[in-house]
Amino acid sequence: MFLIDDSFFDKVADRVLQTIRPELYLVTRPELVDADTLARLLSVSRPTVDRLRRDGVIPSIPIGPRCRRFNTSKVIAALERHHGIIE
C-alpha cells in the first residue's frame, strides 16, 4: 500500500495555483470595463462615475465618439490618490 502524506497534497495544490493564477486573475478582475460595470464594482451610481470622469478624478480610455472604458487598476489607484490613501 502506498501512503501519501500531506506535504504531497500541499505541493500539488501550490503547483495548480501557480498554473491557474494568471487565468483566474483575468476572470475575476477584468482590466477594462464600461461605466455601468465600474459603477457596480465601486458600489456607486452611473452618474457618479460620469462625474468622477468629467472632473478628472478617474481616468478613462475613449473607444469611440460616445464610448469609454475604464482600467480598473488605474481607477482604484486614482481614487486612492484622490482620497489621500496613497501618495
Secondary structure, DSSP 8 states (H G I E B T S, - for coil): -----HHHHHHHHHHHHHHHHHHHHHHHS-SEE-HHHHHHHHTS-HHHHHHHHHTTSS--EEEETTEEEEEHHHHHHHHHHHTTS--
